[in-house]
Amino acid sequence: MIKVTDCDMMLVAGTDEVTLDSGLLPIAAQGSCWNSVDMDAAEVWGRFDDRLRVREKLVFRAIDRACGRVFSSQ
């Protein structure tokens, strides 16, 4: 599992189990992300499982799947 606490952007193009609290999280169409994620903004094209908390802008595109708890201030 990856734990990231400070980055401007993390692009998920493969499969990542991540605990993340940072800026922008784009999940590519072929990407898959699961675990605990707290972000300023997220753009999801691929798959997300578990807990996603977005403080500002959350966008779901042609999403494969989203499961779990999703929170957004929008």
C-alpha positions as CSV (number, residue, x, y, z in Angstrom):
1,M,0.0,0.0,0.0
2,I,1.2,3.5,-0.8
3,K,0.7,6.4,1.6
4,V,1.1,9.9,0.2
5,T,0.5,13.0,2.4
6,D,1.8,15.9,0.2
7,C,1.7,16.1,-3.6
8,D,0.1,18.5,-6.1
9,M,-1.2,15.7,-8.4
10,M,-1.1,11.9,-8.5
11,L,-2.2,10.2,-11.7
12,V,-3.5,6.6,-11.3
13,A,-3.0,4.7,-14.6
14,G,-2.5,1.2,-13.2
15,T,-3.8,-0.4,-10.0
16,D,-2.9,1.3,-6.7
17,E,-4.0,0.7,-3.1
18,V,-3.4,4.1,-1.7
19,T,-3.9,6.3,1.4
20,L,-3.8,9.8,0.0
21,D,-4.4,13.3,1.2
22,S,-3.4,15.9,-1.4
23,G,-4.3,18.1,-4.3
24,L,-5.6,16.5,-7.6
25,L,-6.3,12.9,-8.3
26,P,-7.1,11.9,-11.9
27,I,-7.9,8.2,-12.3
28,A,-7.3,7.2,-15.9
29,A,-9.8,5.0,-17.9
30,Q,-7.6,1.9,-17.4
31,G,-6.7,2.9,-13.8
32,S,-8.1,1.4,-10.6
33,C,-7.7,2.9,-7.1
34,W,-8.9,1.7,-3.7
35,N,-8.5,2.6,0.0
36,S,-8.8,6.0,1.7
37,V,-8.5,9.1,-0.4
38,D,-8.9,12.8,0.7
39,M,-8.4,15.2,-2.2
40,D,-9.0,18.9,-3.2
41,A,-10.3,17.7,-6.6
42,A,-10.8,14.3,-8.3
43,E,-11.5,13.3,-11.9
44,V,-12.5,9.7,-12.2
45,W,-12.5,7.9,-15.5
46,G,-11.6,4.4,-14.3
47,R,-12.5,2.4,-11.1
48,F,-12.6,3.5,-7.5
49,D,-13.4,1.4,-4.4
50,D,-13.6,2.3,-0.7
51,R,-13.7,5.9,0.6
52,L,-13.2,9.1,-1.5
53,R,-13.6,12.5,0.2
54,V,-13.3,15.5,-2.1
55,R,-13.0,19.0,-0.6
56,E,-13.7,21.0,-3.8
57,K,-14.4,19.6,-7.3
58,L,-15.5,16.0,-8.0
59,V,-16.1,14.8,-11.6
60,F,-17.1,11.3,-12.8
61,R,-16.5,10.8,-16.5
62,A,-17.1,7.5,-18.4
63,I,-16.6,5.6,-15.2
64,D,-16.0,1.9,-15.0
65,R,-17.2,1.5,-11.4
66,A,-17.3,3.4,-8.1
67,C,-18.1,1.5,-4.9
68,G,-17.9,2.5,-1.3
69,R,-18.4,5.9,0.3
70,V,-18.1,9.1,-1.8
71,F,-18.2,12.5,-0.1
72,S,-18.0,15.9,-1.8
73,S,-18.6,19.5,-0.6
74,Q,-20.2,20.4,-4.0
